Amino acid sequence: MITPPLAERMRPKSLDQYVGQEHLIGLEGGLTPIVKSGNLPSMILWGPPGTGKTTLARLLALQKERPFYQLSAINSGVKEVREILTKAEQNGGLFSKKSPLLFIDEIHRFSKSQQDSLLGAVEKGSITLIGATTENPSFEVINALLSRCQVYVLNPLDRKALQQLISNALEHDIELKNKKIEILEDDALLKISGGDARKLLSALELVVNSCSEPIKIDNTMVLEKVQTQMAQFDKNGDLHYDIISAFIKSIRGSDPNAAVYWLARMIEGGEEVKFIARRMLILAAEDIGNANPTALVLANSTFQAVNALGFPEARIPLSQCALYLATSEKSNAAYNAINKAQDMVRATGDLSVPLPLRNAPTQLMKALDHGKDYQYAHHHENSFVEMEFLPKELAGYRFYEPGENAKENQIRKFLKSRWKDKYGY
């Protein structure tokens, strides 16, 4: 009989054994009142791999004594969904103790029609849907379904949780508890995991299985064992996030050769076309911005094109866009500006809108001086008039720092000509 992997052997059997995600299932967690109540709403669990989405869904079903059905969006279609929904209809509705829980892994890969097929059952309560996704559900789950689900975010596991997983495995696993194992250093194990429980336990098992007892685990040993067997270690596709990171950093670093190489790695590995295109869309605004505004236009066109084409043809516009972005001038000024502005909002709260800038659709608002003294810019020379557009507490505060590139140097010169010394451009 084949022994399951350590990560599978250590899968919790109850919520008490679940490690991490205290903000969801801790004493004051967002899911804690729901677990204690009689009802379980449909929900979307959003988080990176190895953070416990599948396990949490199973444990919630067990806690509520619900029949549990699981589908993977990769290899299930409308037919499989309807078969389960038919069974669910036979088991009663929302308030039935046996109302089934349908767990759909990677729900972001379901098409619109597949997601539509779930709506009726979710609405009637004949099933409780739990979808798991590594992608932002705002983009990947249809609005009609999203509005009927609570969204809970799972975070990468922190150091304390990862160390607890190692301790649990050494103490309770049927294979490891009988071995002489000592953890001298755990930094390498924790770093390799990237907050992913499955990756952590896979690395631990790989190291243990490649050594003779007594086993004394230190950072050097971990790096040697794992790096020499990285292909085996990443057979479940956890390298996915490392490769997209390398791709983005190569474009940001203006290396078109590295960018197209990592793009090829993703294509050959079966990466989802929309995922690649969306990341380039984000990068065009975050890392290029107003240094070359056309970059965002091209990235958006690429996103539309690859959705229409699909693979293999989509690889060509993806390549064109990646090369364009990599060879473009760079600026993160727009990214920095919004971060700085949001930090200020959090620090200062809801500062009053200056009266001249307020909307005045009624006579009462006009009587309260809303809109009074507002000067319409187009009535002035060069369509510009010097007014205060920020709350008085922030007058003269500069959020936008133009980058050092040809386009934004022009922007800086323009702002200087308009605002003189007010913002220090």
N, C-alpha and C positions, 0 to 999 in steps of 0.2 A: 504494500500500500504506500502511495506517494505521500510524504509528509507535506502539509501545506506550508507556505512561507511564514516566517516569523510574524510579519505584519498581519496576516490572516489569523494566525493562532492567538495573537494578542488582542483581537477585536473584542471590545467590551461586551459583556453579557447583560449589563444593566446600566442605567444612567449614573449610578453611584460609582461605577468604574470608568466613566467617561472622563478623559483628561483634556483640559483646556476649555476655551470658549466660555470663560466665567461670566462674560457680559451677557451670555444667553441662558446658561443653565446654572449659574451660581445662585447664591442666596437671594440676590436682588436682580437676577438675570431677566432679560426680556421674555424668555420662554417659560420661566419658572411658574408664574401664575397660570399659564395655559396648561402646563403639565399637571398642576394640582387640580385644575377645573375638570368638569366632565366633558368638555368639548375640545376638539382639535381643529383649527381652521386650516384651509389650504394655504400653502406657503411656498416661497422660493428661497432656497438656501444658496447664497452666493459667496464664493470664496475660492482661493487657489487649491490645487490638488493636495491631498493628504491632510486636510484640516478637519476631517470627520463628518462630511456631509452625508454620505451613505450610512455610516454608523449611526448618526443621530436620527436619521429617518427610521431605521430599523428599531432603534430603542424606543422611539416615540410610539411606534406601532405596538411594540411589546408592552409598554407601559399602559397603553389604552386597550390592550387585548383586541387589537384590530387585525383582521386578515391583511396580509402584506403581499402586494404584487410589485414586481420590479421590472422595468423596461429600460433599455438603453436606446437613446435616440439615434445612435449610429446604425443599429441593425433592426429597428422596429418601425413599422409604418402604421397607417390608419387602420389596417386590418387587425393588427395585434392590439391596438388600443381599443377598438370596438369589441373585440372578444372579451377583454377584461371588463369593459363597461357593462356588457351584457351580464356577466357574472355578478357584478356589483349591484345591478338593478334588482337582482334576485335576493340580495342580502339586506334590503331595506335602505332607508335614507339616512340623513344626517344624524338623527338622534338614536339610531340603532347602535347598540353596543358593538355589533359586528360589522358596522359600516366599513368597507375596505379602505385601506390606505394604498394609493397608487404612487409609487416612487419612480420618477423618470430621470435617469442620469443623463447629464449633458442636454438638458431640455432646450438649450439655445440652438441645437442642431435640428430641432423639429421645424418643418416648414410651416407656413401660415395655415395651410389646410389641415395639417396634423394637429396644430395647436387648437384650431377651430373645433376639431372633433371632440375636444375635452370640455368645451364650454358648457354644454347642456348638463352633463353629469356633475360638474363642479357647482353650477348654479343651483341645481336641485338638491345637492348634498348627498347624492347616492354614492359618491366617492369623496375622499379627502385627498387632494393632490399635493404631493411634495415634489417639487422640481429642484434639481441640483444643477448649478451652472458655474463655470469659471469666468463667464463673460457678464458684462453689465446687463442685467435683465431689462433695463430701460430701453436698450437697443435691440435685444434679441427675443423678448417675449411680447406677444401682441398685447395691445392696451386692454382689450376686453378681458383677457385672461389675467393680466397683471393686476387689474383693478379688483379682481376677486381673490387675490392672494396677498398675504403678508410677506414682506421681504425681510429676511434676516441675513446679516453679513457675518461670515466666519473669517477670522483673521489667521494669518500664519502663526503657528504655535510659538510661544515665547520660550526663553531659556529654561525657566522653571518647569514648564510643562514637558519640554523635551527631556530634561533630566529625569522627570518623574516616569516618563515612558521607558527610559533605559533601565531605571531601577525596578520598575514593574516586570520588565522582560527578564532580567537576571534573577529576580526572586520567584516569579510565578510560572514562567514558560516551561512546558514539559521537557523541552530539550536543554535549555540553557541552565536551569536551576541545578542540574546535576553536574555541571562543568565547573572547573576551578577558573573563574574569570575575575580579574581585578581591573577596574577602570582607574588608571593613573592620571590620564588627561582626557577631557571630553571635548575640547574646543574644536578639533577637526571634525568630529562626528556632528556636532551641532551646526558648524558652518556648512558642511556638505548637505545637511538636511534642508536648509533654507526654510525652516519652519514647517516642513512636511513630515508628518509622522511616518508615513509609509516609506519615504526615502531614508529616514533615520534608521528605522528598524531593518530595512534591507541592507544598509551599510553595516550595521552592527552584526547582522547575521553573516554577511560576506566575510567580515574580518574574523569572526569566531571560527567559521568553517575552514578558513585558510591557515589556521594556526594549531599547534599542538599544545596540550595542557602542560603546565599551568599557563594561562593566557593573561598577559599583562598588556592592556591596551593603552597606548599613548598616541600622541598626535602624529608622530613620524610613521608609525605602523599603519595607522588609518589611511594616511595619504598614499603610502606605497601600495597597500592592498586595493584600495578603491580605485585609484587612478589606473592601475594596470588592468583592472577588470571593469572599466567604465561602461563598456558596451553591455555587459551582463547586468550591471547595476541599473542602467537606464532603459531596460527592455520594456518597461511599462510606459515610456514616453514622457518621463519627468524632465527630460532634457529640453522639452518644448520651451520652457520659460528662459532657459539659458541661451537658446539659439535666437529667440526673438530679441533678447537683450543684446546679443552680439550684433544682430542686424541693425537695430536702432542706434547703437553706439558707433557702429561703422559709418552710418549715414551722417550722424552728428559730427563725427570726426573727419568728414569730407573724404572718405576712402571708397570710391565707387567699386573698386575691385573686391574689397572685402564685403561690401554691401551685396553685390550680386552673387557672391559665393554663398553667404548665409541665406539669401533668398532662395538659391537653388537647393540648399539643404532643407529648407522648409517645404518647398514644393515636392521634392523627392520623398520627404517624410510624410506626405499626405496632409499637411497643414491646411486649415480651412481658409479659403481664398478671402473671405470677408474679414477675417482676423488680421491678415497681413495688410490688406488695404486700409483698414481702420487705423492700424498703428501708424501707417505713413501719413494718414490724414491728421492725426494728432501731432505727429512730429513736424509737419509742415507749418502748423501754427506755433508750436512750442519752441522749435529750434531754428526756424527760418523767419517766420513772421514778416514784418515789414521790410526786412532786408531784401525780400523778393516776394511780394504779395502773390505773384503768379503761381508760386509753389502750392499754395492752398487750393487755388483753382484747379491746377493739374491733379493734385491728390484727390480732390472731390470728383473730378471727371473719371479718374482711375477707379475710384470706389464704385461709381455707377457702371462703368464699363465691365469690370470683372464680375459684377453681379449678373449682368446680361449674358456674359460669355461663358463663365465657368472654365474649369480646366479641360483640355490643356492650353487652349488659346489665351486664357487669362494671364499666363506667365509672361506674355510679351508686353502688355501695358504695365504689368507689375514691374518688369525689368526697366522699362522706359522711365517710369516714375521714380524708382529707387535711384537710378543713375542721375536723374535730374536733381533730385533732392540732395544727393551726396555731393554734387558738383556746384551747388548753389551757395551763395554767401549765407552766413548764419547769423542769427540774432535771437536771443531768448528774452528780449525786452518786453514783449507782450505778456509772456508767461510771468516774468518778474513783476510787472506792473499790477496784474490782477491779484497775485499773491500778496503784494504789499498793501493793496487797497483792502483786500479781505481781512488782513491782519489789523488794519486800522479800524475797520468796522467792528471787529470783535472787541477791540480795545476801547472804543469810544461809544459804542452802542448806536442808538437811533438818533443821530443829530438832526436838528430841524432843517427842513428844506427852506432856503431863503424865500421870502415872500414874493419877489419878482419872478421866481421860477415856478411858483405853484400854479396848479390848474384852477381856472375860474369859470366853470360852466354855468354857474347860477348867480343871480343878483346878490344873494347873501354872501357868497364867497368874494364877490367883487367888493362888497361893503366892508369885508374884513381885510381888504387890501391884497387879496390873492392876485398875483399877476401885476400888481402896481409897479410902475417904473421899469418893467421889462422892456428892453430895447431890441427890436427885430434886426438881426445882423445884416440882412440883405438891404436894409434901408440906409446902410452906411458904406463908406468907401471901402473897397476891397472885401465887401461882405463881412466886415469885422467891426465889433465895438467892444471896448474893454469893460467887462462887467465881472462881478464875483459870482462864479458858478458853484463854488464849494460852500459847505456850511462855514459860518464865520470862524468857528474854532479851528478850521483847517485851511484858512486862507493862505495862499502861497505855497502850500505843501506840494511837493513834486513826487508823483507816483511813477510816471513814465520817464525812463532814462533811455533815450535813443541809443542804439548800438553803434559801434564804430564800423560803419560800412557806407558805401556810396549813397544808397537810398535813404538811410536814416540820418546821415549827415545833412542831406537836403531837408529832411523833416526838422532836424534841430535848428537849421538856419531859418526855416519858415517860422517855427515857434518863437525864436529869438526876435524876428522882425515884428511879430504880432504882440508878444507879451513883454518885450524888453527885458527888464531884470526881475520881473515878478517871480518867475519860477527858476531863475538861475541857469537858463539854457545858454 
